[in-house]
Amino acid sequence: MLFEGDVGVIGAGPAGIAAAIAAARLGARVILVEKNPFIGGNASLGLSLHSFYDFRGEQCIDGIAGEIVERLKLIGGTPGSVSVSNAQISKVTPVNEDLLQIVFLKMLKESGVKLLPQCTFRSLVMDSSKSAIERVRLFSKGDTFELHAKVYLDCSGDADIYVATELPFEKGRFQDGLLQPMGQMFRLGNVNIEKFLDRAGVAVARGVKPGDTKESVVWFAASSAPWNDIIAEEKLFVGQDRIFWGNSVLRDEYNINITRIAGFDATKPEDMGKAEFIGKEQVFQIFRFFKKHVDGFEHAFLTKMAPMIGVRETRRIIGAYQLTEEDFLNGVIFDDTIARSGYPIDIHDPKGGSRTTFVQVRNHTSYGIPYRCLYNKICRNLLVGGRPISTTHEAHGATRVMVTCMATGQAAGVAAQIASRHGIGVQEIDIGDLQRELKGQNVIL
């Protein structure tokens, strides 16, 4: 079977969803391919969305990502963006990940996007000059399908399509190639969060949860330090002085971000197999530890585990420009900026230790992401959105989060529609036209 469209998007995570909607709203025939039987990628894990704002509290991301939050508010899926005290971010947006998928699907349907779930990328065919993709082969339920589009968007999270073209890429940090650890999110119910934060709280955000009438904790950062002796005695994976996070839009239930699965590469199936075992073992270990020792969790129960391991870092493309740590630190706004972000560099120790490093833009404002980070000059009809855009390991620590991925995905979707409409290469797009279209979709540049 052959699927034909103007724009083919591989990966229905936050970047791919935003890309598909953006292109379709401009009139492109869009086909969105997803390997899982559900959409949302890391947005299905139970994480908060952060951040639409820079460290000063000034909004720097809107567009489709902002519209998603507004729609989610209407169905009781989020209290919206809430101010945080004593944290590395100024505001955070906790969400109900199940209702978020409903919003995603409704927006895709309204835009006319054709969705192909449970379809895995298999291979691609390049033209004779090796400068354009002719078609992509997909596999599902024992059958092989082909996708033919004018422009392809790699929103796979791991640059799978890009790598298949044999273009250059990087992986991990420069000195040793180590990647940020993965994590297994989970949710605990019947939690007395105020009791817990009285002893271990580091930062907190309070808002009115859907269905409630008064404020309660919707996000927190906490330290394991009060239990260091027990952690050492029981040889728990969290180690000494671990900072971890939780969020919730549900009464007395909290999604917990504490696990750390280090030393594995999510592009290798054997590593992912090991990560599945380790992630679930860590969840059960910390659940028992919380119930036995941690104030406020004495009567907690496990209500949910995320459907997949959360991946922070794999491949990064070598694009026409590579965003650097210095660009981030200096808050550079490029002539070809297609998205802005104010989220800090956020790097969990690749060796698996307890430390998480945060670095802010020097003037606490936002920085720009140039269009040149979304493509390599050689391939005329391929763009990349989301986590694998062209950055250094350090800058990737800032660009990898979901709201920023939606922003780069939206830009890639608009650019793909322009290129397909005019029959030109993605490198030939007039930046002014692209930026005008983005602003028309409420993108902040």
WOJO-V118878 format. One record per residue. RES is the residue in one small letter. SS is DSSP state (alpha for helix, beta for strand, coil for the rest). PHI is phi in radians with two decimals (* if undefined). D_LAST is the distance of its C-alpha to the last C-alpha in whole Angstrom. Layout:
BEGIN
<<RES SS PHI D_LAST> <RES SS PHI D_LAST>>
END
This chain:
BEGIN
<<m coil * 41> <l beta -2.00 38> <f beta -1.83 35> <e beta -2.18 33> <g beta -2.81 29> <d beta -1.40 26> <v beta -2.27 24> <g beta -1.90 26> <v beta -1.94 24> <i beta -1.81 26> <g coil 1.96 25> <a coil -1.89 25> <g beta -1.51 23> <p alpha -0.95 20> <a alpha -1.17 18> <g alpha -1.14 20> <i alpha -1.12 20> <a alpha -1.11 17> <a alpha -1.10 17> <a alpha -1.11 20> <i alpha -1.10 19> <a alpha -1.06 16> <a alpha -1.18 18> <a alpha -1.15 21> <r alpha -1.13 20> <l coil -1.62 19> <g coil 1.81 23> <a coil -1.31 23> <r coil -1.44 26> <v beta -2.01 25> <i beta -2.01 27> <l beta -1.97 26> <v beta -1.89 29> <e coil -2.38 29> <k coil -1.28 32> <n coil -1.52 33> <p coil -1.40 35> <f coil -2.38 32> <i coil -1.89 28> <g beta 2.01 25> <g alpha 0.93 26> <n alpha -1.12 25> <a alpha -1.28 24> <s alpha -1.63 28> <l coil -1.51 29> <g coil 1.78 29> <l coil -1.59 26> <s coil -1.30 23> <l beta -1.61 20> <h coil -2.65 18> <s coil -2.42 16> <f coil -1.42 13> <y beta -2.23 13> <d coil -1.46 13> <f coil -1.15 17> <r coil -1.40 17> <g coil 1.67 16> <e coil -1.63 13> <q beta -1.18 11> <c coil -2.26 8> <i coil -2.29 9> <d coil -2.49 10> <g alpha 1.07 10> <i alpha -1.10 14> <a alpha -1.03 14> <g alpha -1.15 14> <e alpha -1.11 17> <i alpha -1.03 19> <v alpha -1.13 19> <e alpha -1.10 20> <r alpha -1.18 23> <l alpha -1.16 24> <k alpha -1.01 25> <l alpha -1.13 27> <i coil -1.92 29> <g coil 1.33 30> <g coil -1.80 28> <t coil -2.90 26> <p coil -1.46 26> <g coil 1.55 22> <s coil -1.37 20> <v beta -2.13 23> <s beta -1.20 23> <v beta -2.02 25> <s beta -1.80 27> <n coil 1.05 28> <a coil -2.31 25> <q coil -1.46 23> <i coil -2.23 20> <s coil -1.54 20> <k beta -2.53 20> <v beta -2.41 21> <t beta -2.18 21> <p coil -1.25 25> <v coil -2.41 25> <n coil -1.49 28> <e alpha -1.15 28> <d alpha -1.31 30> <l alpha -1.17 29> <l alpha -1.07 26> <q alpha -1.11 27> <i alpha -1.11 29> <v alpha -1.10 25> <f alpha -0.95 24> <l alpha -1.12 27> <k alpha -1.11 27> <m alpha -1.20 23> <l alpha -1.12 24> <k alpha -1.13 28> <e alpha -1.05 26> <s alpha -1.42 24> <g coil 1.47 27> <v coil -1.31 26> <k beta -1.53 29> <l beta -1.78 30> <l beta -2.11 32> <p coil -1.37 33> <q coil 0.95 35> <c coil -2.04 35> <t beta -1.84 34> <f beta -1.11 33> <r beta -1.96 36> <s beta -2.91 36> <l beta -2.46 34> <v beta -2.10 36> <m beta -1.62 34> <d coil -1.29 35> <s coil -1.12 38> <s coil -1.53 36> <k coil 1.08 34> <s coil -1.99 30> <a coil -2.71 30> <i beta -1.52 30> <e beta -1.51 33> <r beta -2.80 33> <v beta -2.08 33> <r beta -1.69 36> <l beta -2.09 36> <f beta -2.30 38> <s beta -2.72 39> <k coil 0.94 43> <g coil 1.53 45> <d beta -2.03 43> <t beta -1.85 41> <f beta -2.15 39> <e beta -2.15 37> <l beta -2.04 33> <h beta -2.07 32> <a beta -2.40 29> <k beta -1.34 27> <v beta -2.34 24> <y beta -2.00 24> <l beta -2.05 22> <d beta -1.59 23> <c coil -2.07 22> <s coil -1.28 25> <g coil 1.52 24> <d coil -2.09 26> <a coil 1.03 25> <d alpha -1.06 29> <i alpha -1.22 28> <y alpha -0.97 27> <v alpha -1.12 30> <a alpha -1.15 32> <t coil -1.40 31> <e coil 1.22 32> <l coil -1.40 29> <p coil -1.29 29> <f beta -2.60 27> <e beta -2.14 28> <k beta -2.59 29> <g coil 1.38 29> <r coil -1.42 29> <f coil -1.06 30> <q coil -1.27 34> <d coil -2.51 35> <g coil 1.30 33> <l coil -1.21 33> <l coil -1.82 30> <q coil -1.04 29> <p coil -1.19 32> <m beta -1.52 31> <g beta -2.61 32> <q coil -1.94 34> <m coil -1.34 33> <f beta -2.68 35> <r beta -2.16 36> <l beta -2.00 39> <g beta -1.89 41> <n coil 1.06 43> <v coil -1.81 41> <n coil -1.64 42> <i alpha -1.23 39> <e alpha -1.13 39> <k alpha -1.05 43> <f alpha -1.15 41> <l alpha -1.21 38> <d alpha -1.01 41> <r alpha -1.73 42> <a alpha -2.19 39> <g beta -1.17 36> <v beta -1.99 33> <a beta -2.59 30> <v beta -2.63 30> <a beta -2.22 28> <r beta -2.06 30> <g beta -2.68 29> <v coil -1.60 31> <k coil -1.24 31> <p coil -0.92 32> <g coil 1.63 35> <d coil -1.70 36> <t coil -2.04 36> <k coil -2.28 36> <e coil -1.24 33> <s beta -2.60 34> <v beta -1.27 32> <v beta -1.93 29> <w beta -2.77 28> <f beta -2.65 30> <a beta -2.06 30> <a beta -2.49 34> <s beta -2.05 36> <s coil -1.48 39> <a alpha -0.95 41> <p alpha -1.04 44> <w alpha -2.00 45> <n alpha -0.96 45> <d alpha -1.12 49> <i alpha -1.20 49> <i alpha -1.05 46> <a alpha -1.16 48> <e alpha -1.12 51> <e alpha -1.58 50> <k coil 0.96 48> <l coil -1.30 45> <f coil -1.11 42> <v coil -1.18 40> <g coil 1.24 41> <q coil -1.44 41> <d coil 1.00 39> <r coil -1.23 36> <i beta -1.58 33> <f beta -2.42 32> <w beta -2.33 30> <g beta -2.56 31> <n beta -2.66 29> <s coil -2.89 31> <v coil -2.05 31> <l coil -1.98 34> <r coil -1.15 37> <d coil 1.10 39> <e coil -2.15 37> <y beta -2.45 34> <n beta -1.33 33> <i beta -2.01 33> <n beta -2.03 31> <i coil -2.39 34> <t coil -1.20 35> <r coil -2.59 35> <i beta -1.92 36> <a coil -1.80 36> <g coil 1.51 37> <f coil -2.17 36> <d coil -2.03 34> <a coil -1.22 33> <t coil -1.56 33> <k coil -1.97 37> <p alpha -1.05 39> <e alpha -1.18 41> <d alpha -1.18 39> <m alpha -1.18 37> <g alpha -1.09 41> <k alpha -1.14 42> <a alpha -1.10 39> <e alpha -1.05 40> <f alpha -1.10 43> <i alpha -1.15 41> <g alpha -1.04 39> <k alpha -1.19 41> <e alpha -1.09 44> <q alpha -1.15 41> <v alpha -1.05 40> <f alpha -1.14 44> <q alpha -1.10 45> <i alpha -1.26 42> <f alpha -1.06 43> <r alpha -1.13 47> <f alpha -1.10 46> <f alpha -1.01 44> <k alpha -1.08 47> <k alpha -1.43 50> <h alpha -2.18 48> <v coil -1.71 45> <d coil -0.97 45> <g coil 1.63 44> <f coil -1.96 44> <e coil -1.02 48> <h coil -1.99 48> <a coil -1.26 44> <f beta -2.44 45> <l beta -1.39 42> <t beta -1.82 41> <k beta -2.91 38> <m beta -2.09 37> <a coil -1.02 34> <p coil -1.25 35> <m coil -2.71 33> <i coil -1.18 33> <g beta -1.47 29> <v coil -1.90 28> <r coil -1.64 26> <e coil -2.72 26> <t coil -2.42 28> <r beta -1.44 27> <r beta -2.30 23> <i beta -1.25 23> <i coil -1.70 24> <g coil -1.62 21> <a coil -1.15 20> <y coil -2.55 18> <q coil -1.97 19> <l beta -1.18 17> <t coil -1.97 19> <e alpha -1.08 20> <e alpha -1.14 20> <d alpha -1.00 16> <f alpha -1.08 15> <l alpha -1.02 18> <n coil -1.49 16> <g coil 1.05 13> <v coil -1.18 12> <i coil -1.92 9> <f coil -1.46 10> <d coil -1.08 10> <d coil -1.88 10> <t beta -1.05 7> <i beta -2.10 7> <a beta -2.83 6> <r beta -2.16 6> <s beta -2.66 10> <g coil -2.08 12> <y coil -1.25 15> <p coil -1.30 18> <i beta -1.10 20> <d beta -2.37 23> <i beta -2.14 26> <h beta -1.40 29> <d coil -0.85 32> <p coil -1.06 32> <k coil -1.51 36> <g coil 1.61 36> <g coil -1.24 37> <s coil -1.36 36> <r coil -1.40 33> <t beta -2.13 29> <t beta -1.69 27> <f beta -2.04 24> <v beta -2.34 22> <q coil -1.71 20> <v coil -0.99 17> <r coil -1.01 19> <n coil -1.74 18> <h coil 1.13 17> <t coil -1.79 13> <s coil -1.75 10> <y beta -2.25 10> <g beta -1.75 8> <i beta -1.98 10> <p beta -1.36 11> <y alpha -0.99 12> <r alpha -1.10 15> <c alpha -1.39 16> <l alpha -1.74 16> <y coil -2.65 19> <n coil -1.75 22> <k coil -1.10 23> <i coil -1.35 27> <c coil -1.56 26> <r coil -1.39 25> <n coil -2.27 24> <l beta -2.29 23> <l beta -2.15 20> <v beta -2.14 19> <g coil -2.19 17> <g coil 1.60 17> <r coil -1.05 20> <p coil -1.49 21> <i coil -1.03 18> <s coil -1.34 19> <t beta -2.52 19> <t coil -1.37 22> <h alpha -0.98 24> <e alpha -1.19 23> <a alpha -1.12 19> <h alpha -1.01 20> <g alpha -1.05 21> <a alpha -1.70 17> <t alpha -1.49 16> <r coil -1.33 19> <v coil -1.34 18> <m alpha -1.10 18> <v alpha -1.14 15> <t alpha -1.15 13> <c alpha -1.08 15> <m alpha -1.12 14> <a alpha -1.16 11> <t alpha -1.24 12> <g alpha -1.13 15> <q alpha -1.05 13> <a alpha -1.09 11> <a alpha -1.13 15> <g alpha -1.14 16> <v alpha -1.14 14> <a alpha -1.08 15> <a alpha -1.10 19> <q alpha -1.14 19> <i alpha -1.11 18> <a alpha -1.12 21> <s alpha -1.21 23> <r alpha -1.15 23> <h alpha -1.66 24> <g coil 1.16 26> <i coil -2.12 24> <g coil -1.27 23> <v alpha -1.11 20> <q alpha -1.36 20> <e alpha -1.68 20> <i coil -1.11 17> <d coil -1.27 16> <i alpha -1.08 12> <g alpha -1.06 12> <d alpha -1.08 13> <l alpha -1.07 11> <q alpha -1.15 8> <r alpha -1.13 10> <e alpha -1.10 11> <l alpha -1.11 8> <k alpha -1.07 7> <g alpha -1.14 11> <q coil -1.76 11> <n coil 1.15 9> <v coil -1.39 6> <i coil -1.57 4> <l coil -2.09 0>>
END
